[in-house]
Amino acid sequence: MGDTMRTPGEPSTDVSLSVARADEAAPTRPRPRWTYLPWPVAALVWTLAAAAAIWVISAALPVAAWIAAARTPALAVVDATGQIWLATHGAPAQLGGVSVGLTPLGNTLLAAAACGAAARHAADQMVLPADAGPRARWRAAAGIVGISVAAYTVAAVIAAPIVGTSEQAVPAVMGAFLVSALGAVPGAILGLDLDPWQAAPAWLARLPRALGAGAGTLAAGSVLALLVALVS
């Protein structure tokens, strides 16, 4: 039939529809408002800050002992701090003439958690394209882990020979590498919203919780043993 005429003042019934294309979708991970550093710089700076924080934590017990015992020389406090830092990373320590081969797992887990927080912060600075696939996201996570582990390990390479002997430095550096990797890997995975258990069976997905419970028990026992050694 002919065209329908619309009288003046009659409301229009036309409806306009617009469909966004797939390539016009917004990025899945927008840049946070509090971004200050590019992600490689953030991974480097915050990992070094984590290493410094573990040094401060290692100094807590020697400083407390120094405050309680006025005759304790300050140099002994510095030496004890270095020995506890070495023990945190798996090296045997010498505390007051006593050889301590037990690793204080409480400090070790704190070091791993600090490295994980640094890696996750660096991942939050990264902006991936909207069409980034799993392979690109895993490559990004590998880059964050690489920078974080390298920064922490280099800090250990510099510090270990200063605070300990050559026999202590080698296991301490190896331990620093493992501790930083233990923290940085899950930190980067969580920061980039990756799911490593997507294709894993149910029993394997429950394994980290069981390992965490066992590690927590060992950490509590190792801290108690370290306290007994220091008091002795």
HELIX and SHEET records of a PDB file:
HELIX    1   1 ALA A   22  GLU A   24  5                                   3    
HELIX    2   2 TRP A   39  SER A   58  1                                  20    
HELIX    3   3 ALA A   60  ALA A   68  1                                   9    
HELIX    4   4 ALA A   74  THR A   88  1                                  15    
HELIX    5   5 LEU A  105  ASP A  124  1                                  20    
HELIX    6   6 PRO A  134  VAL A  163  1                                  30    
HELIX    7   7 SER A  166  GLY A  191  1                                  26    
HELIX    8   8 ALA A  202  ALA A  205  1                                   4    
HELIX    9   9 LEU A  207  VAL A  231  1                                  25    
SHEET    1   A 2 ALA A  93  LEU A  95  0                                        
SHEET    2   A 2 VAL A  98  VAL A 100 -1                                        
END                                                                             
